[in-house]
Amino acid sequence: MLQLLNLELLISSQCLIQPFSLDIAEGEIVTLMGPSGCGKTSLLSGISGTLETPLHIKGTLLLNGKNLLLLKPHQRRVGRMFQDDVLFPHLTIGENLLFGLLKGNRAERLKQMRQGLHEIELDGFENRAPHTLSGGQRQRVSLMRSLLAKPDCMLLDEPFSKLDQSLRGSIAQKTFEILKQHKIPTLLVTHHLDDAPMNGRILQITPQGKVVDVG
């Protein structure tokens, strides 16, 4: 479980995100919505440990009972997807996936890489270059590369915003299905309602901190 307890985001001494608490269970996907510039990406950076000054995060951040704010970024076991696929352009698709596999001999790693390709419906693509794939295909490879590293949670930073509108919904749905199958607690931030999972509850937090169930 990922738990945010009285988490607050500051820029210098000014509050950017008011203190709030949130629990994300195994296999659950929670969406935080807000306009551009409100601190969504900075919040994810605070969780992953890559937040840059003058921004500062306060509160308690627990992942499976461990306080992430006391750990260095590489110790947090947090996966992340961005608006861009961030694949290595000089590596093949297979080599990109192998980059996320840190354990096992070569035969075991190759087997896991091919299983990953099968899971994202890209069998036989291991020798393809990233630039030969569509935007949606590259995002699926980016997702699987993160998952092969076996993160304890995933952070999604508007990963569908640059995809063609006709494919955006289907790619998002496939991404959510894979994350739920892996039972990974996931936090998605976006300013676009269509990027959110199509089931669940819609909650709004008022400026006074009251949670309102709106559907």
C-alpha positions in Angstrom: 0.0 0.0 0.0 1.1 3.6 -0.8 0.1 6.0 2.0 0.3 9.8 1.9 -0.2 11.2 5.4 -0.6 15.0 5.8 1.6 15.4 2.7 2.4 19.0 1.8 4.3 20.6 -1.1 6.1 23.8 -0.5 7.9 26.2 -2.8 10.4 28.2 -0.7 8.2 28.9 2.3 4.9 29.1 0.3 2.5 26.2 0.3 1.9 24.9 -3.2 -0.2 21.8 -2.2 -2.2 22.0 1.0 -1.7 19.0 3.4 -3.7 16.0 2.4 -3.9 12.2 3.1 -4.5 9.4 0.7 -4.3 5.6 0.8 -3.7 3.6 -2.4 -4.2 -0.2 -2.0 -2.7 -3.1 -3.9 -4.0 -3.0 -7.5 -5.8 0.3 -7.0 -5.5 3.2 -9.4 -6.2 6.7 -7.9 -6.3 9.8 -10.1 -5.4 13.3 -9.0 -6.7 16.0 -11.3 -5.8 19.7 -11.5 -4.9 22.4 -14.0 -1.3 22.8 -15.4 1.0 24.4 -12.9 -0.8 23.3 -9.8 2.0 21.0 -8.6 0.9 17.6 -9.9 4.3 16.6 -11.5 6.2 18.1 -8.5 4.1 15.9 -6.2 5.2 12.8 -8.1 8.8 14.0 -8.0 8.5 14.3 -4.2 7.2 10.7 -4.0 10.0 9.4 -6.3 12.7 11.4 -4.5 13.6 13.5 -7.6 12.2 16.8 -6.4 14.4 19.8 -7.0 14.9 22.9 -4.9 13.3 25.3 -4.0 10.5 22.8 -3.8 10.2 20.8 -0.6 7.8 18.0 0.5 6.7 17.5 4.1 4.6 14.9 5.9 4.8 11.1 6.0 5.0 9.0 2.8 4.7 5.2 3.4 5.2 2.4 0.9 4.6 -1.0 2.4 5.3 0.5 5.8 8.6 2.2 4.9 8.9 6.0 5.0 10.1 6.9 1.6 11.1 10.4 2.7 14.0 8.7 4.6 15.2 6.8 1.6 17.3 7.9 -1.4 15.6 7.7 -4.8 17.2 4.5 -6.0 16.0 2.8 -2.7 12.4 3.7 -3.0 11.3 1.1 -5.6 9.0 3.5 -7.3 8.2 3.2 -11.1 7.2 6.2 -13.2 5.7 6.9 -16.6 6.0 10.3 -18.2 4.3 12.2 -21.1 7.2 11.1 -23.3 8.1 7.4 -23.5 11.8 8.1 -22.6 13.0 4.9 -24.3 16.7 4.8 -25.2 16.7 5.6 -29.0 20.0 3.8 -29.6 18.8 0.5 -28.1 16.3 -2.0 -29.6 13.0 -2.6 -28.0 14.3 -5.8 -26.4 17.4 -4.1 -25.1 15.2 -1.3 -23.6 13.3 -4.0 -21.7 16.4 -5.8 -20.6 17.6 -2.5 -19.1 14.8 -2.9 -16.5 15.8 -6.4 -15.6 18.5 -6.3 -13.0 18.6 -9.9 -11.8 19.0 -13.4 -13.3 21.3 -14.8 -15.9 21.0 -13.8 -19.5 18.7 -16.7 -20.4 16.3 -15.9 -17.6 16.4 -12.2 -18.5 15.6 -12.9 -22.2 12.7 -15.1 -21.2 11.3 -12.3 -19.0 11.8 -9.8 -21.7 9.8 -11.9 -24.2 7.1 -12.6 -21.7 6.9 -8.8 -21.2 6.5 -8.2 -24.9 3.8 -10.8 -25.1 1.9 -9.1 -22.2 1.8 -5.8 -24.0 0.9 -7.6 -27.3 4.2 -6.8 -29.1 5.5 -10.3 -29.7 8.4 -10.3 -32.2 9.3 -6.6 -31.7 12.5 -7.2 -29.7 14.8 -6.2 -32.6 12.8 -3.2 -33.7 14.1 0.4 -33.1 11.9 2.7 -30.9 11.4 5.2 -33.7 9.6 2.5 -35.9 6.8 2.1 -33.3 3.7 4.2 -32.8 3.3 6.5 -29.8 1.0 4.0 -28.1 3.3 1.1 -28.7 6.3 3.0 -27.3 4.3 3.9 -24.2 3.4 0.2 -23.6 7.1 -0.6 -23.9 7.9 2.1 -21.4 5.4 0.8 -19.0 6.7 -2.8 -19.3 10.3 -1.6 -18.8 9.2 -0.1 -15.5 7.2 -3.2 -14.5 10.1 -5.5 -15.2 12.1 -3.7 -12.6 9.4 -4.9 -10.1 8.5 -1.5 -8.5 6.3 -1.5 -5.4 4.2 1.4 -6.8 3.7 3.3 -10.1 3.4 7.0 -10.7 1.8 8.1 -14.0 2.5 11.6 -15.1 -0.1 12.3 -17.9 1.4 9.4 -19.9 -1.4 9.6 -22.5 -1.5 13.3 -23.2 0.6 13.1 -26.4 -1.1 10.2 -28.0 -3.5 10.4 -30.9 -7.0 11.1 -29.6 -8.4 8.1 -31.5 -6.1 5.7 -29.6 -5.8 7.4 -26.3 -8.7 5.7 -24.6 -7.7 2.2 -25.7 -4.1 2.6 -24.7 -5.1 4.0 -21.3 -7.4 1.1 -20.7 -4.7 -1.5 -21.6 -2.3 0.3 -19.3 -4.8 0.1 -16.4 -5.5 -3.6 -17.0 -1.7 -4.4 -16.9 -1.2 -2.4 -13.7 -4.1 -4.2 -12.0 -2.9 -7.6 -13.1 0.4 -6.8 -11.5 -1.4 -5.6 -8.3 0.6 -2.4 -8.1 -0.8 0.6 -6.3 -0.8 3.4 -8.8 -1.2 7.2 -8.7 -2.1 9.0 -11.9 -2.0 12.7 -12.3 -3.7 14.5 -15.1 -5.7 17.6 -16.1 -7.9 15.6 -18.5 -10.9 13.6 -17.2 -10.8 11.2 -20.2 -7.4 9.9 -18.9 -8.9 8.6 -15.7 -10.1 5.0 -15.3 -13.7 4.7 -16.3 -15.0 3.0 -13.1 -14.8 3.9 -9.4 -15.8 7.0 -7.4 -15.3 10.7 -8.1 -14.2 12.6 -5.0 -13.6 16.3 -4.6 -11.7 17.9 -1.8 -13.0 21.4 -1.0 -10.7 24.3 0.0 -11.7 23.6 3.6 -10.3 20.1 3.3 -13.7 18.3 3.2 -14.0 15.3 1.0 -17.2 15.4 -1.1 -18.4 12.3 -3.0 -19.7 13.6 -6.4 -20.4 10.4 -8.1 
